[in-house]
């Protein structure tokens, strides 16, 4: 095993009969040290288990979902491992990297940056599609079946990864995702900085654009709170609804009355998502 | 309603069909502004519900349990409100108050301090037994039935409150409680500072001492992880086990293999505690 594939255990907590573990490793894709967390259900002690990827939102690390979503209980029951990457490169100090919550650290947007100063490190798309999958396959008892979910910026990440990699994920879901980043302030700021002014380069990272291209038929399962402060300006699920209707792309979009953008919203509906993914992760096909 | 009984809503999150709400109010007992959180289950929209008090541990605020314990799901199902006070007075600046994690802010130990500089503010026993109960009775649809639980310093708080107030709480439980603060470093530091050198004044705040006095027959339900870093030096459940055996006091002490002191431990077993309390809160007697 090469140096770059070694993992350093940061912490381990017994949880619901399984283990929550955090690891540090040297990322080649990002050229920095990264931390990720994995929940291993009890079933992983006697055999290989399927994996749910969770991509977090702006300002988050590997910890938010693990601590606040209440997901371990049902993942332990269903026999599903959960992997939480961090949301950006860390330990670097690029110009402006730490100045705002929606660009730079904590805001990788799951893209491969092509512009200075970002391009040397901000390659989160490669990190979560190539490097980290290879790392976890080597170190944990996973059976190769994967699904993906996420929240807000991470919901965007889950949708674009699933749409760009047809057949790779057994299922995809999202909580309050940014579905049309090329057209909202968060997305335009980040994509402009990471990819430059040529908007045609942005569309490969936009769920609405990818659905319109028809590259994948992956069904999309989304929960969105109707009291979410970011609903109208940043999230705009009606745009995805319209493009899915136009292109006959399978979409289940549930509007949850009274729910906001917080982890209380996620915790309230994580059970439905875990059951949705587990059914597909354990289905014979 | 007097000024001191007014509540200012800090935030509200829909959660599991109920509401998680945080309030600020002026505390007379503590002579400062305090924040608390309450989870109101869906049943509270149509009638009065019983209340579970949760007392948190060192360094915590009203937020830790609400965010990390995964308790809302089952509380919503069972129809139990949950109240989380803060762990000390806030907004004051007494000499040394913010210098260490185990004394002063975040470390009220649920006692009434009698020594300078603490005694003007550090009256958490009065706050959680008198003032805050009166406040929540006025503002929320509660039916008067109460149980209590807590973690670490808050487990100590739950045990001493239940033992000192026989008949008041329908049930008491604790996660990794400090059962014998007069004999462990955390307790001796805090009780010495708040109450002075006369150890006889400390014993009213020590669960082992209270069981030995036989003031209450309240059954005690405790979960303790056997991989808890604080087990041998600070928590010492075997001392409570011995005194309960000697005085024939009902105790259920479960040692949970591999679990540590974290909220992952609490989340793993909160369901058992919520069911235990709900059964007693809803029992006719």
Boltz contact constraints between the chains, C-beta under 6 A:
constraints:
  - contact:
      token1: [A, 13]
      token2: [B, 260]
      max_distance: 6.0
  - contact:
      token1: [A, 13]
      token2: [B, 262]
      max_distance: 6.0
  - contact:
      token1: [A, 13]
      token2: [B, 264]
      max_distance: 6.0
  - contact:
      token1: [A, 14]
      token2: [B, 258]
      max_distance: 6.0
  - contact:
      token1: [A, 14]
      token2: [B, 259]
      max_distance: 6.0
  - contact:
      token1: [A, 15]
      token2: [B, 264]
      max_distance: 6.0
  - contact:
      token1: [A, 15]
      token2: [B, 268]
      max_distance: 6.0
  - contact:
      token1: [A, 16]
      token2: [B, 268]
      max_distance: 6.0
  - contact:
      token1: [A, 20]
      token2: [B, 264]
      max_distance: 6.0
  - contact:
      token1: [A, 67]
      token2: [B, 68]
      max_distance: 6.0
  - contact:
      token1: [A, 68]
      token2: [B, 67]
      max_distance: 6.0
  - contact:
      token1: [A, 70]
      token2: [B, 70]
      max_distance: 6.0
  - contact:
      token1: [A, 258]
      token2: [B, 14]
      max_distance: 6.0
  - contact:
      token1: [A, 259]
      token2: [B, 14]
      max_distance: 6.0
  - contact:
      token1: [A, 260]
      token2: [B, 13]
      max_distance: 6.0
  - contact:
      token1: [A, 262]
      token2: [B, 13]
      max_distance: 6.0
  - contact:
      token1: [A, 264]
      token2: [B, 13]
      max_distance: 6.0
  - contact:
      token1: [A, 264]
      token2: [B, 15]
      max_distance: 6.0
  - contact:
      token1: [A, 264]
      token2: [B, 20]
      max_distance: 6.0
  - contact:
      token1: [A, 268]
      token2: [B, 15]
      max_distance: 6.0
  - contact:
      token1: [A, 268]
      token2: [B, 16]
      max_distance: 6.0
